[in-house]
Amino acid sequence: MSKEEIKVGDKAPDFELTRQDGGFFRLKDLLQEKNVVLYFYPKDSTPGCTKQACEFRDQYEAFKEHGAEVVGISSDSVDSHKRFERVHHLPFILLSDKGGRVRKLYGVPRKLGILPGRVTYIIDKEGVVQYIFNSMTKPLEHVKTAIEVLENLNKEHQHA
């Protein structure tokens, strides 16, 4: 049985993984500077995942404006991520979660019990999960929703 699913208001579990360039990524380090849009997706270069990644790419400037960094995670290899990044000119971090350890840490549900789910977590600089979007069939809505949530987060911080 996997760990409890992470919910809104929970502290995002810290983790370390390898980036597509072979470098080392630690969630805690990035959160010191930015909000993080952490998205788990099933597989590099499949139609839905490609659409989603390209939409994150096309909207990347909007994420930067909202002080956020986009981080994609799947259990594909670093080489697979490199190819995916190169073919689609992806400007953001892709992490290789071999064996799905981080996916389990977050309790990302599987679709039909077999397919790795498609879930996006929006984590603020305090490390708190502010929003979770879970949809296998609407890859583009993950991006649109993430931008809306970040806009609202930034408004709240301005008034705070």
C-alpha positions in Angstrom: 0.0 0.0 0.0 1.4 3.4 -1.0 1.7 6.2 1.5 -1.2 8.6 2.0 -1.8 10.9 -0.9 -0.4 14.4 -0.3 -3.2 16.9 0.1 -3.6 20.7 -0.2 -2.1 22.3 2.9 0.4 19.5 3.4 4.1 20.2 3.4 5.5 18.9 0.1 7.9 16.1 0.7 11.5 17.0 -0.1 13.4 14.8 -2.6 16.5 14.5 -4.7 16.6 13.3 -8.3 18.8 13.5 -11.4 17.9 16.2 -14.0 18.0 15.6 -17.7 21.4 17.2 -17.9 22.7 14.7 -15.4 22.9 17.3 -12.6 21.4 17.0 -9.2 18.0 18.4 -8.2 16.7 19.0 -4.7 13.2 20.4 -4.2 14.1 22.3 -1.1 16.8 24.3 -2.8 14.5 25.5 -5.6 11.7 26.4 -3.1 14.1 28.9 -1.5 13.8 31.0 -4.6 10.5 30.1 -6.3 7.1 28.6 -6.3 7.2 25.2 -7.9 4.8 23.7 -10.4 5.6 20.0 -10.0 4.0 17.8 -12.5 4.0 14.0 -12.7 3.3 12.6 -16.1 3.1 9.1 -17.5 5.7 8.9 -20.2 8.0 11.0 -22.5 7.0 11.4 -26.1 3.5 10.0 -25.8 0.7 12.2 -27.4 -0.8 13.6 -24.2 2.5 14.1 -22.4 4.0 15.8 -25.4 1.0 18.1 -25.7 1.3 18.9 -22.0 5.1 19.5 -22.1 4.8 21.8 -25.1 2.0 23.8 -23.5 4.2 24.2 -20.4 6.9 25.3 -22.8 4.7 27.8 -24.6 3.5 29.3 -21.4 6.8 29.2 -19.7 7.2 33.0 -19.7 4.0 33.3 -17.7 5.3 30.9 -15.1 8.5 32.9 -14.8 6.4 36.1 -14.4 4.6 34.5 -11.5 7.9 33.6 -9.8 7.5 29.9 -10.5 9.6 27.1 -11.9 8.1 24.1 -13.8 9.5 20.7 -13.0 8.3 17.5 -14.8 8.7 14.0 -13.3 8.3 10.6 -14.9 10.1 7.3 -14.5 11.7 7.6 -17.9 15.5 7.5 -18.0 17.7 10.6 -18.1 18.5 9.8 -21.8 14.8 9.6 -22.7 14.3 13.0 -21.0 17.2 14.5 -22.9 15.7 13.4 -26.2 12.2 14.7 -25.1 13.7 18.1 -24.2 15.8 18.4 -27.4 13.0 17.4 -29.8 10.5 19.8 -28.2 12.9 22.5 -27.0 11.6 22.3 -23.4 13.0 25.1 -21.2 12.2 23.5 -17.8 13.6 20.7 -15.6 12.7 17.1 -16.3 13.5 14.6 -13.5 14.1 10.9 -13.8 12.2 9.0 -11.1 13.3 5.5 -11.8 11.2 3.0 -10.0 8.7 5.7 -9.1 10.0 6.5 -5.6 9.0 10.1 -5.6 5.7 9.3 -7.2 5.0 7.0 -4.2 6.2 9.7 -1.8 3.5 12.0 -3.1 0.9 9.2 -3.4 0.3 10.0 -7.0 -2.6 7.7 -8.0 -2.5 5.3 -10.9 -5.1 5.2 -13.6 -6.8 1.9 -13.8 -4.3 0.6 -11.3 -1.5 0.4 -14.0 -0.8 3.7 -15.8 1.2 6.3 -13.8 -1.2 9.2 -13.2 -0.9 12.7 -14.4 -1.0 15.0 -11.4 0.2 18.6 -11.0 1.2 20.1 -7.6 1.6 23.8 -7.0 4.0 24.3 -4.1 4.6 27.8 -2.6 8.0 29.0 -1.3 7.1 27.9 2.2 7.0 24.3 0.8 3.2 24.0 1.2 1.0 22.4 -1.4 -1.5 25.1 -2.5 -3.2 23.2 -5.3 -3.5 19.8 -6.8 -4.8 19.0 -10.3 -5.4 15.4 -11.2 -6.5 14.6 -14.7 -5.3 12.0 -17.1 -7.4 13.1 -20.0 -6.9 16.9 -19.9 -3.1 17.5 -20.2 -3.5 21.1 -21.3 -5.8 22.1 -18.4 -2.9 21.3 -16.0 -1.0 24.3 -17.5 -4.0 26.7 -17.6 -5.0 25.8 -14.1 -1.5 26.2 -12.8 -1.2 29.7 -14.2 -4.5 30.7 -12.6 -3.6 29.3 -9.2 -0.2 31.1 -9.3 -1.9 34.4 -10.2 -4.2 34.1 -7.2 -1.3 33.1 -5.0 0.6 36.2 -6.0 -2.4 38.4 -5.4 -2.8 37.0 -1.9 0.9 37.6 -1.1 0.6 41.2 -2.3 -2.3 41.8 0.1 -0.7 40.0 2.9 
